[in-house]
């Protein structure tokens, strides 16, 4: 898939580099605590847009579930799993390409995760929805990344695990790969 015109590869974080955290917790606890999917989606949207922060999100679910806030925070942290094989592959790609990150996430939460796992230096551009007030699949969030990477849409590839975000990137004129696993990604990148 990669040709000489490609200058940048842009990754999603949750669901690609790191396991989904909030969604994984919700999926495992929805029935146990009779949690509303609509309420969860609305709270996630608010977090992603920076309307509420991670502490407020956890406070809400601590009250709903009657779980101690610190215990719930530890529970969320237990869902954090970084794909180190993919991180190593991205380091290899960085030798030849600019590497970007676009994530629909709360700023402090994702930046702390990246800092704890020494991932910030992996990226030439980091665009976080709560910092820019836009979420994927809004095409403008992809355009911010392109500007920061100083590349044209046709010079970039965007990798995400959600079809809706892939469509948003395509709408911005970017080549895309729907992420399944590292082996599939390597195959689609021609590595």
N, C-alpha and C positions, 0 to 999 in steps of 0.2 A: 504493500500500500504506500509506503513512504517513497517519495521521489525527491529529486534534487531541489524542488521548490519548497519543500517543508523545512521550516526553520524553527518551529516551536511545537511542543507537545504540552497540552494542558490537561491536568487531572482533576477529577472530583476527589474529595477526601473520604467522607463517610460512605461506606459501601464499596469503596475501591481500595484506598490505602489503609483505611481503618474500618473495622466492623461498625455497622450502624449501632449507635449507643442508645439514644432515646427510643428509637423504634423497636430495638430488640427488647428493651425493658418493657415497653408498652405491650408488645405482642405476648410476652410471657405472663403479664399481670392483668391484662384487660378483663378476663373472665373472673379471676380470683377476687378482684376488687370492684367488679361491675363498672369499669371505666368506659366513658363515652368516646367513640372514635372521632366524632365531630368535635368534641371538646379538645381532644388530643391534637387534631389537625389544626384547630384554631390557635392553641397555645404554641404549637410548633411554628406556625406562621409568624406569630408575634415574636418569638425568640429569634427566628431567622431574620426578621426585619429590624431587630433591635428595639422593639416596642417594650418588651420585657427582657430581663437578663436571666442568666442561668439560675441564679439564686431564687428569683421569683418563680421560675418554672418548677424548681425543686420544692419550694415552699408550697405551691399549689398542690403538687402530688403528695407531699408529706401530709397535708391536711386531708386530702381525699382518701388516702390509704391508712391514715393513722400510724404511719411509720415515722420514727424519729428522723429529723432532717439529716443529721450526720450519718445515720445508718443508710438512708436513701442515697445520699451523696456517694457513700462507699459502694453501694449497689450499682449505681451508674458507672462509677470508675471500674468496677469489675467487668463491665461489658467492653471496655477499651482493649482491642486487640489490633496491633499494627501488623500488617503483612510485610515482614522484614525481607522476604524474597522479592517482593515488588519494589520495596525501597531500594534494595541493591540494584535492581534492574533500572530504576529511574536514575540512580547515580551513573550507571553506564551510559544511558541515553543523554545525560547532561554533558557528557564529553563532546557530543556532536550537535545538540539542540538546546534551545532555550526551553526551560521547564516552568510551566505555570500551574497555579492552583486556583480553582474557583470552588468555593464551598458555601452552601446555604447553611449557616451556623451562627451561633452567638460568639462574638469576638473573643472574650476572655477564655471561654471554654476551649475553643479550638487552638488558640495561641498557646495556652498552657499545655495542652496535649502535645503540640508540635515542639514546644520548648523542652518538655520532659523527655521526649524521644529524639531530640537533636535533629529535627526535620526542617526547621525554618531555612537553613542554608541550602536545602535541596532545591528551592524554588527561586527563580529570577523575578517572579511576580506572584503575589498572594492577594486574591480578591475574595473578601468575606462579606457575605450578604448583609449582615448586621452593621457593617462599617460603611457600606455604600447605599443602603436603603433599597436594595433590589434583590430579588431572589430568582434563581433559575426557575423556569425557562425564559425569563424576560431577556430578549436578545441584547439589551444594553449591558447586562452584566458581562457578557462575553466580549463585547466591544471594549469595555474597560480593560480587560485582560490583554486584548490585542494591542491596545495603545501602550500599556505598560511594558509589553514585550517588544514593542516597535515592529510588529509584523502585520501583514495584510491577512484577511480571513482565509484566503486560499493558501497561505503559508503556514497554517496551523492545523493541528488535529486535536480534537477534544474527546476525552475518555470519561464516561460516566456509566453508572449501573442502572440508571432510570431512563426509560424510553422518552418520557416527556422532556427531560433535560437534553437529550440527544437531538430531539426535534427543534428545541430552542436554539441550539448551537448551529444546526443546519440552516435555520431561518436567518442566522447571522452570517451565513456563507462559509462556515467552517466545516472541514471534513470531520467525521465522527466515527467513534468505535463504541459500541455498547459493550461494557465490561462484563465478562462472565468469570474469568480467572486469568492468572498470569500466563498460562500456556496458550490460551486462546488469544490473548493480547499479543504475545510474541508472534504468533502465526499471522494475525491481522496486520501487524506492523512490518512483517517480512523479516523478522529477526531470527 
